[in-house]
């Protein structure tokens, strides 16, 4: 299923939701958005596009590894994130 929304910037946002897969993208013209939606729907039906396989645990651990080190109190944040991820 697809939907189109005109943004305040004048661009068009296209959203596709099929078989548990959600994608969105912005375009200057509505016709470009429609073309993109048709292509994405085709790819999803053909099995060319799959949903994300990253779990919440993976996301938390990646955040702890990539973002937390640059923050003050990184050690404690990393410990909390690892604890949450282990649940």
PDB file of N, CA, C and O in Angstrom:
ATOM      1  N   UNK A   1       0.843  -1.170   0.000  1.00  0.00           N
ATOM      2  CA  UNK A   1       0.000   0.000   0.000  1.00  0.00           C
ATOM      3  C   UNK A   1       0.893   1.240   0.000  1.00  0.00           C
ATOM      4  O   UNK A   1       1.898   1.289   0.709  1.00  0.00           O
ATOM      5  N   UNK A   2       0.532   2.204  -0.773  1.00  0.00           N
ATOM      6  CA  UNK A   2       1.340   3.414  -0.889  1.00  0.00           C
ATOM      7  C   UNK A   2       0.532   4.639  -0.474  1.00  0.00           C
ATOM      8  O   UNK A   2      -0.693   4.664  -0.589  1.00  0.00           O
ATOM      9  N   UNK A   3       1.238   5.642   0.006  1.00  0.00           N
ATOM     10  CA  UNK A   3       0.592   6.915   0.313  1.00  0.00           C
ATOM     11  C   UNK A   3       1.541   8.041  -0.087  1.00  0.00           C
ATOM     12  O   UNK A   3       2.760   7.879  -0.118  1.00  0.00           O
ATOM     13  N   UNK A   4       0.941   9.181  -0.391  1.00  0.00           N
ATOM     14  CA  UNK A   4       1.698  10.355  -0.814  1.00  0.00           C
ATOM     15  C   UNK A   4       1.289  11.526   0.059  1.00  0.00           C
ATOM     16  O   UNK A   4       0.116  11.687   0.396  1.00  0.00           O
ATOM     17  N   UNK A   5       2.268  12.342   0.419  1.00  0.00           N
ATOM     18  CA  UNK A   5       2.005  13.492   1.280  1.00  0.00           C
ATOM     19  C   UNK A   5       2.823  14.672   0.774  1.00  0.00           C
ATOM     20  O   UNK A   5       4.017  14.544   0.504  1.00  0.00           O
ATOM     21  N   UNK A   6       2.168  15.822   0.650  1.00  0.00           N
ATOM     22  CA  UNK A   6       2.896  17.023   0.243  1.00  0.00           C
ATOM     23  C   UNK A   6       3.481  17.671   1.494  1.00  0.00           C
ATOM     24  O   UNK A   6       2.756  17.971   2.443  1.00  0.00           O
ATOM     25  N   UNK A   7       4.771  17.881   1.490  1.00  0.00           N
ATOM     26  CA  UNK A   7       5.470  18.455   2.631  1.00  0.00           C
ATOM     27  C   UNK A   7       5.450  19.979   2.565  1.00  0.00           C
ATOM     28  O   UNK A   7       5.172  20.551   1.511  1.00  0.00           O
ATOM     29  N   UNK A   8       5.743  20.635   3.680  1.00  0.00           N
ATOM     30  CA  UNK A   8       5.766  22.098   3.726  1.00  0.00           C
ATOM     31  C   UNK A   8       6.815  22.681   2.789  1.00  0.00           C
ATOM     32  O   UNK A   8       6.694  23.824   2.349  1.00  0.00           O
ATOM     33  N   UNK A   9       7.829  21.908   2.489  1.00  0.00           N
ATOM     34  CA  UNK A   9       8.897  22.366   1.601  1.00  0.00           C
ATOM     35  C   UNK A   9       8.468  22.347   0.136  1.00  0.00           C
ATOM     36  O   UNK A   9       9.181  22.844  -0.736  1.00  0.00           O
ATOM     37  N   UNK A  10       7.284  21.763  -0.128  1.00  0.00           N
ATOM     38  CA  UNK A  10       6.812  21.643  -1.499  1.00  0.00           C
ATOM     39  C   UNK A  10       7.151  20.302  -2.122  1.00  0.00           C
ATOM     40  O   UNK A  10       6.682  19.984  -3.215  1.00  0.00           O
ATOM     41  N   UNK A  11       7.962  19.515  -1.434  1.00  0.00           N
ATOM     42  CA  UNK A  11       8.318  18.188  -1.936  1.00  0.00           C
ATOM     43  C   UNK A  11       7.193  17.202  -1.630  1.00  0.00           C
ATOM     44  O   UNK A  11       6.297  17.480  -0.833  1.00  0.00           O
ATOM     45  N   UNK A  12       7.264  16.054  -2.279  1.00  0.00           N
ATOM     46  CA  UNK A  12       6.308  14.977  -2.053  1.00  0.00           C
ATOM     47  C   UNK A  12       7.006  13.841  -1.333  1.00  0.00           C
ATOM     48  O   UNK A  12       8.109  13.442  -1.704  1.00  0.00           O
ATOM     49  N   UNK A  13       6.358  13.323  -0.301  1.00  0.00           N
ATOM     50  CA  UNK A  13       6.888  12.163   0.400  1.00  0.00           C
ATOM     51  C   UNK A  13       6.050  10.950   0.011  1.00  0.00           C
ATOM     52  O   UNK A  13       4.826  10.956   0.145  1.00  0.00           O
ATOM     53  N   UNK A  14       6.718   9.924  -0.465  1.00  0.00           N
ATOM     54  CA  UNK A  14       6.056   8.673  -0.827  1.00  0.00           C
ATOM     55  C   UNK A  14       6.383   7.634   0.232  1.00  0.00           C
ATOM     56  O   UNK A  14       7.527   7.521   0.674  1.00  0.00           O
ATOM     57  N   UNK A  15       5.366   6.874   0.637  1.00  0.00           N
ATOM     58  CA  UNK A  15       5.562   5.808   1.609  1.00  0.00           C
ATOM     59  C   UNK A  15       4.971   4.524   1.056  1.00  0.00           C
ATOM     60  O   UNK A  15       3.872   4.518   0.502  1.00  0.00           O
ATOM     61  N   UNK A  16       5.711   3.440   1.212  1.00  0.00           N
ATOM     62  CA  UNK A  16       5.259   2.125   0.772  1.00  0.00           C
ATOM     63  C   UNK A  16       5.273   1.207   1.983  1.00  0.00           C
ATOM     64  O   UNK A  16       6.244   1.183   2.738  1.00  0.00           O
ATOM     65  N   UNK A  17       4.198   0.453   2.168  1.00  0.00           N
ATOM     66  CA  UNK A  17       4.130  -0.539   3.242  1.00  0.00           C
ATOM     67  C   UNK A  17       3.502  -1.802   2.671  1.00  0.00           C
ATOM     68  O   UNK A  17       2.307  -1.841   2.380  1.00  0.00           O
ATOM     69  N   UNK A  18       4.326  -2.833   2.515  1.00  0.00           N
ATOM     70  CA  UNK A  18       3.862  -4.113   1.971  1.00  0.00           C
ATOM     71  C   UNK A  18       4.612  -5.247   2.646  1.00  0.00           C
ATOM     72  O   UNK A  18       5.821  -5.157   2.860  1.00  0.00           O
ATOM     73  N   UNK A  19       3.909  -6.300   2.977  1.00  0.00           N
ATOM     74  CA  UNK A  19       4.522  -7.519   3.506  1.00  0.00           C
ATOM     75  C   UNK A  19       5.468  -7.237   4.674  1.00  0.00           C
ATOM     76  O   UNK A  19       6.515  -7.872   4.796  1.00  0.00           O
ATOM     77  N   UNK A  20       5.101  -6.291   5.522  1.00  0.00           N
ATOM     78  CA  UNK A  20       5.916  -5.963   6.683  1.00  0.00           C
ATOM     79  C   UNK A  20       7.129  -5.102   6.389  1.00  0.00           C
ATOM     80  O   UNK A  20       7.949  -4.863   7.275  1.00  0.00           O
ATOM     81  N   UNK A  21       7.253  -4.638   5.166  1.00  0.00           N
ATOM     82  CA  UNK A  21       8.384  -3.794   4.769  1.00  0.00           C
ATOM     83  C   UNK A  21       7.873  -2.373   4.579  1.00  0.00           C
ATOM     84  O   UNK A  21       6.882  -2.153   3.884  1.00  0.00           O
ATOM     85  N   UNK A  22       8.552  -1.408   5.199  1.00  0.00           N
ATOM     86  CA  UNK A  22       8.165  -0.001   5.083  1.00  0.00           C
ATOM     87  C   UNK A  22       9.334   0.781   4.501  1.00  0.00           C
ATOM     88  O   UNK A  22      10.476   0.637   4.938  1.00  0.00           O
ATOM     89  N   UNK A  23       9.033   1.604   3.518  1.00  0.00           N
ATOM     90  CA  UNK A  23      10.056   2.454   2.900  1.00  0.00           C
ATOM     91  C   UNK A  23       9.434   3.820   2.653  1.00  0.00           C
ATOM     92  O   UNK A  23       8.226   3.932   2.443  1.00  0.00           O
ATOM     93  N   UNK A  24      10.259   4.852   2.680  1.00  0.00           N
ATOM     94  CA  UNK A  24       9.779   6.192   2.348  1.00  0.00           C
ATOM     95  C   UNK A  24      10.914   6.988   1.715  1.00  0.00           C
ATOM     96  O   UNK A  24      12.093   6.735   1.960  1.00  0.00           O
ATOM     97  N   UNK A  25      10.523   7.947   0.902  1.00  0.00           N
ATOM     98  CA  UNK A  25      11.497   8.792   0.220  1.00  0.00           C
ATOM     99  C   UNK A  25      10.791  10.066  -0.222  1.00  0.00           C
ATOM    100  O   UNK A  25       9.587  10.050  -0.476  1.00  0.00           O
ATOM    101  N   UNK A  26      11.534  11.175  -0.318  1.00  0.00           N
ATOM    102  CA  UNK A  26      10.976  12.460  -0.745  1.00  0.00           C
ATOM    103  C   UNK A  26      11.405  12.790  -2.166  1.00  0.00           C
ATOM    104  O   UNK A  26      12.500  12.435  -2.602  1.00  0.00           O
ATOM    105  N   UNK A  27      10.512  13.480  -2.884  1.00  0.00           N
ATOM    106  CA  UNK A  27      10.743  13.820  -4.288  1.00  0.00           C
ATOM    107  C   UNK A  27      10.274  15.239  -4.575  1.00  0.00           C
ATOM    108  O   UNK A  27       9.416  15.779  -3.876  1.00  0.00           O
ATOM    109  N   UNK A  28      10.845  15.826  -5.606  1.00  0.00           N
ATOM    110  CA  UNK A  28      10.435  17.157  -6.046  1.00  0.00           C
ATOM    111  C   UNK A  28       9.057  17.116  -6.708  1.00  0.00           C
ATOM    112  O   UNK A  28       8.240  18.017  -6.515  1.00  0.00           O
ATOM    113  N   UNK A  29       8.807  16.068  -7.486  1.00  0.00           N
ATOM    114  CA  UNK A  29       7.554  15.964  -8.243  1.00  0.00           C
ATOM    115  C   UNK A  29       6.775  14.728  -7.822  1.00  0.00           C
ATOM    116  O   UNK A  29       7.353  13.689  -7.503  1.00  0.00           O
ATOM    117  N   UNK A  30       5.445  14.858  -7.826  1.00  0.00           N
ATOM    118  CA  UNK A  30       4.594  13.726  -7.459  1.00  0.00           C
ATOM    119  C   UNK A  30       4.764  12.564  -8.445  1.00  0.00           C
ATOM    120  O   UNK A  30       4.727  11.401  -8.043  1.00  0.00           O
ATOM    121  N   UNK A  31       4.948  12.870  -9.708  1.00  0.00           N
ATOM    122  CA  UNK A  31       5.098  11.809 -10.706  1.00  0.00           C
ATOM    123  C   UNK A  31       6.349  10.973 -10.424  1.00  0.00           C
ATOM    124  O   UNK A  31       6.343   9.761 -10.634  1.00  0.00           O
ATOM    125  N   UNK A  32       7.416  11.614  -9.950  1.00  0.00           N
ATOM    126  CA  UNK A  32       8.627  10.874  -9.578  1.00  0.00           C
ATOM    127  C   UNK A  32       8.351   9.962  -8.382  1.00  0.00           C
ATOM    128  O   UNK A  32       8.849   8.839  -8.313  1.00  0.00           O
ATOM    129  N   UNK A  33       7.555  10.463  -7.448  1.00  0.00           N
ATOM    130  CA  UNK A  33       7.186   9.666  -6.280  1.00  0.00           C
ATOM    131  C   UNK A  33       6.370   8.448  -6.703  1.00  0.00           C
ATOM    132  O   UNK A  33       6.581   7.348  -6.192  1.00  0.00           O
ATOM    133  N   UNK A  34       5.442   8.644  -7.632  1.00  0.00           N
ATOM    134  CA  UNK A  34       4.615   7.529  -8.109  1.00  0.00           C
ATOM    135  C   UNK A  34       5.472   6.475  -8.809  1.00  0.00           C
ATOM    136  O   UNK A  34       5.268   5.276  -8.619  1.00  0.00           O
ATOM    137  N   UNK A  35       6.418   6.920  -9.609  1.00  0.00           N
ATOM    138  CA  UNK A  35       7.315   5.981 -10.294  1.00  0.00           C
ATOM    139  C   UNK A  35       8.127   5.167  -9.283  1.00  0.00           C
ATOM    140  O   UNK A  35       8.280   3.954  -9.428  1.00  0.00           O
ATOM    141  N   UNK A  36       8.638   5.845  -8.268  1.00  0.00           N
ATOM    142  CA  UNK A  36       9.428   5.172  -7.245  1.00  0.00           C
ATOM    143  C   UNK A  36       8.583   4.142  -6.499  1.00  0.00           C
ATOM    144  O   UNK A  36       9.036   3.026  -6.242  1.00  0.00           O
ATOM    145  N   UNK A  37       7.350   4.524  -6.152  1.00  0.00           N
ATOM    146  CA  UNK A  37       6.450   3.602  -5.445  1.00  0.00           C
ATOM    147  C   UNK A  37       6.188   2.362  -6.289  1.00  0.00           C
ATOM    148  O   UNK A  37       6.242   1.241  -5.783  1.00  0.00           O
ATOM    149  N   UNK A  38       5.906   2.558  -7.567  1.00  0.00           N
ATOM    150  CA  UNK A  38       5.640   1.413  -8.449  1.00  0.00           C
ATOM    151  C   UNK A  38       6.845   0.476  -8.478  1.00  0.00           C
ATOM    152  O   UNK A  38       6.690  -0.744  -8.427  1.00  0.00           O
ATOM    153  N   UNK A  39       8.028   1.041  -8.559  1.00  0.00           N
ATOM    154  CA  UNK A  39       9.255   0.233  -8.598  1.00  0.00           C
ATOM    155  C   UNK A  39       9.461  -0.518  -7.280  1.00  0.00           C
ATOM    156  O   UNK A  39       9.797  -1.703  -7.282  1.00  0.00           O
ATOM    157  N   UNK A  40       9.259   0.175  -6.156  1.00  0.00           N
ATOM    158  CA  UNK A  40       9.445  -0.458  -4.851  1.00  0.00           C
ATOM    159  C   UNK A  40       8.436  -1.586  -4.632  1.00  0.00           C
ATOM    160  O   UNK A  40       8.792  -2.647  -4.119  1.00  0.00           O
ATOM    161  N   UNK A  41       7.179  -1.358  -5.021  1.00  0.00           N
ATOM    162  CA  UNK A  41       6.158  -2.399  -4.875  1.00  0.00           C
ATOM    163  C   UNK A  41       6.528  -3.624  -5.712  1.00  0.00           C
ATOM    164  O   UNK A  41       6.363  -4.759  -5.267  1.00  0.00           O
ATOM    165  N   UNK A  42       7.026  -3.388  -6.918  1.00  0.00           N
ATOM    166  CA  UNK A  42       7.452  -4.494  -7.776  1.00  0.00           C
ATOM    167  C   UNK A  42       8.590  -5.274  -7.116  1.00  0.00           C
ATOM    168  O   UNK A  42       8.558  -6.504  -7.063  1.00  0.00           O
ATOM    169  N   UNK A  43       9.592  -4.554  -6.616  1.00  0.00           N
ATOM    170  CA  UNK A  43      10.742  -5.205  -5.986  1.00  0.00           C
ATOM    171  C   UNK A  43      10.334  -6.009  -4.749  1.00  0.00           C
ATOM    172  O   UNK A  43      10.856  -7.098  -4.511  1.00  0.00           O
ATOM    173  N   UNK A  44       9.409  -5.473  -3.972  1.00  0.00           N
ATOM    174  CA  UNK A  44       8.944  -6.186  -2.782  1.00  0.00           C
ATOM    175  C   UNK A  44       8.194  -7.452  -3.182  1.00  0.00           C
ATOM    176  O   UNK A  44       8.415  -8.516  -2.603  1.00  0.00           O
ATOM    177  N   UNK A  45       7.310  -7.342  -4.167  1.00  0.00           N
ATOM    178  CA  UNK A  45       6.561  -8.519  -4.632  1.00  0.00           C
ATOM    179  C   UNK A  45       7.492  -9.601  -5.167  1.00  0.00           C
ATOM    180  O   UNK A  45       7.249 -10.791  -4.967  1.00  0.00           O
ATOM    181  N   UNK A  46       8.551  -9.190  -5.844  1.00  0.00           N
ATOM    182  CA  UNK A  46       9.493 -10.144  -6.432  1.00  0.00           C
ATOM    183  C   UNK A  46      10.499 -10.682  -5.415  1.00  0.00           C
ATOM    184  O   UNK A  46      11.287 -11.573  -5.733  1.00  0.00           O
ATOM    185  N   UNK A  47      10.476 -10.146  -4.202  1.00  0.00           N
ATOM    186  CA  UNK A  47      11.395 -10.614  -3.166  1.00  0.00           C
ATOM    187  C   UNK A  47      12.774 -10.002  -3.250  1.00  0.00           C
ATOM    188  O   UNK A  47      13.707 -10.487  -2.611  1.00  0.00           O
ATOM    189  N   UNK A  48      12.916  -8.945  -4.028  1.00  0.00           N
ATOM    190  CA  UNK A  48      14.224  -8.287  -4.188  1.00  0.00           C
ATOM    191  C   UNK A  48      14.574  -7.410  -2.987  1.00  0.00           C
ATOM    192  O   UNK A  48      15.747  -7.135  -2.736  1.00  0.00           O
ATOM    193  N   UNK A  49      13.556  -6.972  -2.246  1.00  0.00           N
ATOM    194  CA  UNK A  49      13.760  -6.081  -1.105  1.00  0.00           C
ATOM    195  C   UNK A  49      13.244  -6.789   0.135  1.00  0.00           C
ATOM    196  O   UNK A  49      12.148  -7.348   0.127  1.00  0.00           O
ATOM    197  N   UNK A  50      14.025  -6.765   1.186  1.00  0.00           N
ATOM    198  CA  UNK A  50      13.569  -7.362   2.437  1.00  0.00           C
ATOM    199  C   UNK A  50      13.644  -6.317   3.538  1.00  0.00           C
ATOM    200  O   UNK A  50      14.313  -5.294   3.395  1.00  0.00           O
ATOM    201  N   UNK A  51      12.960  -6.583   4.622  1.00  0.00           N
ATOM    202  CA  UNK A  51      12.983  -5.669   5.756  1.00  0.00           C
ATOM    203  C   UNK A  51      14.306  -5.759   6.492  1.00  0.00           C
ATOM    204  O   UNK A  51      15.130  -6.630   6.214  1.00  0.00           O
ATOM    205  N   UNK A  52      14.494  -4.866   7.414  1.00  0.00           N
ATOM    206  CA  UNK A  52      15.719  -4.858   8.209  1.00  0.00           C
ATOM    207  C   UNK A  52      15.769  -6.096   9.100  1.00  0.00           C
ATOM    208  O   UNK A  52      14.755  -6.505   9.666  1.00  0.00           O
ATOM    209  N   UNK A  53      16.928  -6.673   9.216  1.00  0.00           N
ATOM    210  CA  UNK A  53      17.093  -7.840  10.082  1.00  0.00           C
ATOM    211  C   UNK A  53      17.772  -7.452  11.391  1.00  0.00           C
ATOM    212  O   UNK A  53      18.034  -8.310  12.233  1.00  0.00           O
ATOM    213  N   UNK A  54      18.057  -6.173  11.564  1.00  0.00           N
ATOM    214  CA  UNK A  54      18.712  -5.716  12.779  1.00  0.00           C
ATOM    215  C   UNK A  54      17.710  -5.712  13.927  1.00  0.00           C
ATOM    216  O   UNK A  54      16.619  -5.154  13.808  1.00  0.00           O
ATOM    217  N   UNK A  55      18.086  -6.335  15.035  1.00  0.00           N
ATOM    218  CA  UNK A  55      17.225  -6.369  16.209  1.00  0.00           C
ATOM    219  C   UNK A  55      17.505  -5.156  17.089  1.00  0.00           C
ATOM    220  O   UNK A  55      18.482  -4.435  16.884  1.00  0.00           O
ATOM    221  N   UNK A  56      16.639  -4.944  18.062  1.00  0.00           N
ATOM    222  CA  UNK A  56      16.843  -3.848  19.002  1.00  0.00           C
ATOM    223  C   UNK A  56      18.152  -4.058  19.761  1.00  0.00           C
ATOM    224  O   UNK A  56      18.878  -3.103  20.034  1.00  0.00           O
ATOM    225  N   UNK A  57      18.443  -5.286  20.092  1.00  0.00           N
ATOM    226  CA  UNK A  57      19.702  -5.605  20.779  1.00  0.00           C
ATOM    227  C   UNK A  57      20.893  -5.169  19.929  1.00  0.00           C
ATOM    228  O   UNK A  57      21.828  -4.546  20.431  1.00  0.00           O
ATOM    229  N   UNK A  58      20.851  -5.501  18.638  1.00  0.00           N
ATOM    230  CA  UNK A  58      21.936  -5.109  17.735  1.00  0.00           C
ATOM    231  C   UNK A  58      22.085  -3.589  17.686  1.00  0.00           C
ATOM    232  O   UNK A  58      23.197  -3.062  17.703  1.00  0.00           O
ATOM    233  N   UNK A  59      20.951  -2.897  17.626  1.00  0.00           N
ATOM    234  CA  UNK A  59      20.978  -1.435  17.544  1.00  0.00           C
ATOM    235  C   UNK A  59      21.560  -0.825  18.819  1.00  0.00           C
ATOM    236  O   UNK A  59      22.362   0.106  18.753  1.00  0.00           O
ATOM    237  N   UNK A  60      21.157  -1.348  19.974  1.00  0.00           N
ATOM    238  CA  UNK A  60      21.682  -0.829  21.243  1.00  0.00           C
ATOM    239  C   UNK A  60      23.186  -1.056  21.367  1.00  0.00           C
ATOM    240  O   UNK A  60      23.923  -0.162  21.784  1.00  0.00           O
ATOM    241  N   UNK A  61      23.626  -2.237  21.009  1.00  0.00           N
ATOM    242  CA  UNK A  61      25.060  -2.536  21.102  1.00  0.00           C
ATOM    243  C   UNK A  61      25.870  -1.711  20.108  1.00  0.00           C
ATOM    244  O   UNK A  61      26.977  -1.273  20.419  1.00  0.00           O
ATOM    245  N   UNK A  62      25.325  -1.499  18.922  1.00  0.00           N
ATOM    246  CA  UNK A  62      26.019  -0.666  17.937  1.00  0.00           C
ATOM    247  C   UNK A  62      26.117   0.774  18.431  1.00  0.00           C
ATOM    248  O   UNK A  62      27.156   1.417  18.275  1.00  0.00           O
ATOM    249  N   UNK A  63      25.031   1.284  19.029  1.00  0.00           N
ATOM    250  CA  UNK A  63      25.037   2.635  19.585  1.00  0.00           C
ATOM    251  C   UNK A  63      26.099   2.738  20.685  1.00  0.00           C
ATOM    252  O   UNK A  63      26.866   3.700  20.734  1.00  0.00           O
ATOM    253  N   UNK A  64      26.131   1.743  21.555  1.00  0.00           N
ATOM    254  CA  UNK A  64      27.115   1.741  22.642  1.00  0.00           C
ATOM    255  C   UNK A  64      28.538   1.735  22.096  1.00  0.00           C
ATOM    256  O   UNK A  64      29.434   2.342  22.683  1.00  0.00           O
ATOM    257  N   UNK A  65      28.743   1.064  20.993  1.00  0.00           N
ATOM    258  CA  UNK A  65      30.079   0.937  20.394  1.00  0.00           C
ATOM    259  C   UNK A  65      30.478   2.178  19.591  1.00  0.00           C
ATOM    260  O   UNK A  65      31.636   2.592  19.620  1.00  0.00           O
ATOM    261  N   UNK A  66      29.506   2.776  18.867  1.00  0.00           N
ATOM    262  CA  UNK A  66      29.844   3.852  17.933  1.00  0.00           C
ATOM    263  C   UNK A  66      29.584   5.261  18.458  1.00  0.00           C
ATOM    264  O   UNK A  66      30.322   6.187  18.120  1.00  0.00           O
ATOM    265  N   UNK A  67      28.557   5.438  19.273  1.00  0.00           N
ATOM    266  CA  UNK A  67      28.175   6.787  19.704  1.00  0.00           C
ATOM    267  C   UNK A  67      28.616   7.080  21.133  1.00  0.00           C
ATOM    268  O   UNK A  67      29.192   8.134  21.405  1.00  0.00           O
ATOM    269  N   UNK A  68      28.354   6.172  22.022  1.00  0.00           N
ATOM    270  CA  UNK A  68      28.640   6.396  23.444  1.00  0.00           C
ATOM    271  C   UNK A  68      30.077   6.798  23.751  1.00  0.00           C
ATOM    272  O   UNK A  68      30.279   7.661  24.605  1.00  0.00           O
ATOM    273  N   UNK A  69      31.087   6.220  23.102  1.00  0.00           N
ATOM    274  CA  UNK A  69      32.465   6.578  23.458  1.00  0.00           C
ATOM    275  C   UNK A  69      32.775   8.070  23.361  1.00  0.00           C
ATOM    276  O   UNK A  69      33.676   8.551  24.049  1.00  0.00           O
ATOM    277  N   UNK A  70      32.066   8.800  22.539  1.00  0.00           N
ATOM    278  CA  UNK A  70      32.353  10.225  22.368  1.00  0.00           C
ATOM    279  C   UNK A  70      31.610  11.099  23.382  1.00  0.00           C
ATOM    280  O   UNK A  70      31.716  12.325  23.333  1.00  0.00           O
ATOM    281  N   UNK A  71      30.871  10.492  24.286  1.00  0.00           N
ATOM    282  CA  UNK A  71      30.071  11.252  25.244  1.00  0.00           C
ATOM    283  C   UNK A  71      30.701  11.222  26.631  1.00  0.00           C
ATOM    284  O   UNK A  71      31.435  10.303  26.993  1.00  0.00           O
ATOM    285  N   UNK A  72      30.380  12.274  27.394  1.00  0.00           N
ATOM    286  CA  UNK A  72      30.797  12.269  28.790  1.00  0.00           C
ATOM    287  C   UNK A  72      30.010  11.190  29.511  1.00  0.00           C
ATOM    288  O   UNK A  72      28.818  11.031  29.248  1.00  0.00           O
ATOM    289  N   UNK A  73      30.617  10.468  30.382  1.00  0.00           N
ATOM    290  CA  UNK A  73      29.921   9.392  31.083  1.00  0.00           C
ATOM    291  C   UNK A  73      29.702   8.175  30.201  1.00  0.00           C
ATOM    292  O   UNK A  73      28.774   7.395  30.417  1.00  0.00           O
ATOM    293  N   UNK A  74      30.561   8.024  29.212  1.00  0.00           N
ATOM    294  CA  UNK A  74      30.423   6.933  28.237  1.00  0.00           C
ATOM    295  C   UNK A  74      30.419   5.569  28.910  1.00  0.00           C
ATOM    296  O   UNK A  74      29.635   4.691  28.549  1.00  0.00           O
ATOM    297  N   UNK A  75      31.294   5.398  29.885  1.00  0.00           N
ATOM    298  CA  UNK A  75      31.413   4.094  30.535  1.00  0.00           C
ATOM    299  C   UNK A  75      30.076   3.659  31.125  1.00  0.00           C
ATOM    300  O   UNK A  75      29.645   2.522  30.933  1.00  0.00           O
ATOM    301  N   UNK A  76      29.422   4.573  31.845  1.00  0.00           N
ATOM    302  CA  UNK A  76      28.160   4.233  32.499  1.00  0.00           C
ATOM    303  C   UNK A  76      27.042   4.040  31.480  1.00  0.00           C
ATOM    304  O   UNK A  76      26.194   3.164  31.646  1.00  0.00           O
ATOM    305  N   UNK A  77      27.039   4.843  30.444  1.00  0.00           N
ATOM    306  CA  UNK A  77      26.018   4.672  29.411  1.00  0.00           C
ATOM    307  C   UNK A  77      26.185   3.321  28.716  1.00  0.00           C
ATOM    308  O   UNK A  77      25.203   2.626  28.451  1.00  0.00           O
ATOM    309  N   UNK A  78      27.417   2.959  28.426  1.00  0.00           N
ATOM    310  CA  UNK A  78      27.666   1.667  27.779  1.00  0.00           C
ATOM    311  C   UNK A  78      27.230   0.510  28.674  1.00  0.00           C
ATOM    312  O   UNK A  78      26.663  -0.471  28.192  1.00  0.00           O
ATOM    313  N   UNK A  79      27.492   0.622  29.960  1.00  0.00           N
ATOM    314  CA  UNK A  79      27.065  -0.428  30.889  1.00  0.00           C
ATOM    315  C   UNK A  79      25.539  -0.551  30.910  1.00  0.00           C
ATOM    316  O   UNK A  79      24.997  -1.657  30.894  1.00  0.00           O
ATOM    317  N   UNK A  80      24.853   0.594  30.946  1.00  0.00           N
ATOM    318  CA  UNK A  80      23.381   0.566  30.947  1.00  0.00           C
ATOM    319  C   UNK A  80      22.844  -0.037  29.657  1.00  0.00           C
ATOM    320  O   UNK A  80      21.932  -0.864  29.689  1.00  0.00           O
ATOM    321  N   UNK A  81      23.404   0.370  28.522  1.00  0.00           N
ATOM    322  CA  UNK A  81      22.937  -0.155  27.237  1.00  0.00           C
ATOM    323  C   UNK A  81      23.174  -1.657  27.124  1.00  0.00           C
ATOM    324  O   UNK A  81      22.322  -2.385  26.616  1.00  0.00           O
ATOM    325  N   UNK A  82      24.315  -2.118  27.592  1.00  0.00           N
ATOM    326  CA  UNK A  82      24.602  -3.555  27.550  1.00  0.00           C
ATOM    327  C   UNK A  82      23.648  -4.327  28.453  1.00  0.00           C
ATOM    328  O   UNK A  82      23.223  -5.432  28.114  1.00  0.00           O
ATOM    329  N   UNK A  83      23.312  -3.746  29.603  1.00  0.00           N
ATOM    330  CA  UNK A  83      22.366  -4.391  30.523  1.00  0.00           C
ATOM    331  C   UNK A  83      20.979  -4.473  29.879  1.00  0.00           C
ATOM    332  O   UNK A  83      20.330  -5.518  29.939  1.00  0.00           O
ATOM    333  N   UNK A  84      20.529  -3.390  29.270  1.00  0.00           N
ATOM    334  CA  UNK A  84      19.221  -3.380  28.606  1.00  0.00           C
ATOM    335  C   UNK A  84      19.209  -4.380  27.457  1.00  0.00           C
ATOM    336  O   UNK A  84      18.221  -5.086  27.257  1.00  0.00           O
ATOM    337  N   UNK A  85      20.290  -4.441  26.709  1.00  0.00           N
ATOM    338  CA  UNK A  85      20.363  -5.335  25.549  1.00  0.00           C
ATOM    339  C   UNK A  85      20.358  -6.804  25.955  1.00  0.00           C
ATOM    340  O   UNK A  85      19.951  -7.662  25.171  1.00  0.00           O
ATOM    341  N   UNK A  86      20.803  -7.097  27.164  1.00  0.00           N
ATOM    342  CA  UNK A  86      20.879  -8.495  27.593  1.00  0.00           C
ATOM    343  C   UNK A  86      19.543  -9.038  28.092  1.00  0.00           C
ATOM    344  O   UNK A  86      19.422 -10.237  28.345  1.00  0.00           O
ATOM    345  N   UNK A  87      18.555  -8.187  28.235  1.00  0.00           N
ATOM    346  CA  UNK A  87      17.239  -8.633  28.745  1.00  0.00           C
ATOM    347  C   UNK A  87      16.493  -9.400  27.697  1.00  0.00           C
ATOM    348  O   UNK A  87      15.374  -9.852  27.941  1.00  0.00           O
TER     349      UNK A  87
END
